[in-house]
Amino acid sequence: MQEQISQGQLAQAEEDTIGPRVAQLANRMKVKQTRIAQDCEISRISVNRFFRGRSEIRATDLVNVLKVLGIDLEQEIQKRLHLGL
């Protein structure tokens, strides 16, 4: 028998993924999903599902989404490697 998932469990699952946190950042910065999708060359639907914690995106797409939001993940990694962290 398949177990039902409550709204609370679904909300917790969404909080446990990075997508909703990236969505919060985008909202605070007032960056629209449409712009992210266009700049990253992915569908707005994919961005929306990722933001809601309903699906994952490729690592390269995540790096690009973060760049649109002003976070250069590759640069941060290089910086930490250079500092010996």
C-alpha positions in Angstrom: 0.0 0.0 0.0 1.3 3.4 -1.0 1.8 5.9 1.9 0.2 9.3 1.7 2.4 12.3 2.1 1.0 15.1 4.3 1.3 18.7 3.4 3.7 19.1 6.4 6.0 16.4 5.1 5.9 17.9 1.6 6.8 21.3 3.0 9.7 19.8 5.0 11.0 18.0 1.9 10.9 21.2 0.0 12.8 23.0 2.8 15.5 20.2 2.7 16.4 21.0 -0.9 18.5 23.9 -2.3 15.9 25.0 -4.8 13.5 26.8 -2.3 16.5 28.6 -0.7 17.7 29.8 -4.1 14.1 30.9 -4.8 14.1 33.0 -1.6 17.4 34.6 -2.7 15.9 35.4 -6.2 12.7 36.8 -4.6 14.8 39.1 -2.2 16.8 40.3 -5.2 13.6 40.7 -7.2 14.9 38.5 -10.1 12.1 36.9 -12.0 12.0 33.2 -13.0 11.6 34.3 -16.6 14.9 36.2 -16.5 16.7 33.3 -14.9 15.3 30.9 -17.4 16.3 33.1 -20.4 19.8 33.8 -19.0 20.5 30.1 -18.2 18.8 28.8 -21.4 16.5 26.5 -19.5 12.7 26.5 -19.4 10.8 28.7 -16.9 8.9 25.6 -15.9 12.2 23.9 -14.9 13.1 26.9 -12.8 9.7 26.9 -11.2 9.8 23.2 -10.3 13.4 23.6 -9.0 12.4 26.6 -6.9 9.5 24.6 -5.4 11.6 21.6 -4.6 9.7 19.5 -7.0 12.7 18.6 -9.3 16.4 18.9 -9.5 18.5 20.7 -12.2 21.8 19.8 -13.6 24.9 21.0 -11.8 25.9 23.3 -14.7 22.4 24.9 -14.6 22.7 25.5 -10.9 26.0 27.2 -11.4 24.4 29.4 -14.1 21.4 30.2 -11.9 23.6 31.2 -9.1 25.7 33.4 -11.5 22.5 35.3 -12.5 22.0 35.9 -8.7 25.5 37.2 -8.3 27.1 34.1 -6.9 30.1 32.8 -8.9 30.4 29.3 -7.4 33.5 28.4 -9.6 35.2 31.6 -8.4 34.4 30.8 -4.8 35.9 27.3 -5.1 39.0 28.7 -6.7 39.4 31.3 -4.0 39.1 28.7 -1.3 41.6 26.4 -3.0 44.0 29.4 -3.3 43.6 30.2 0.4 44.2 26.5 1.3 40.8 26.0 2.9 
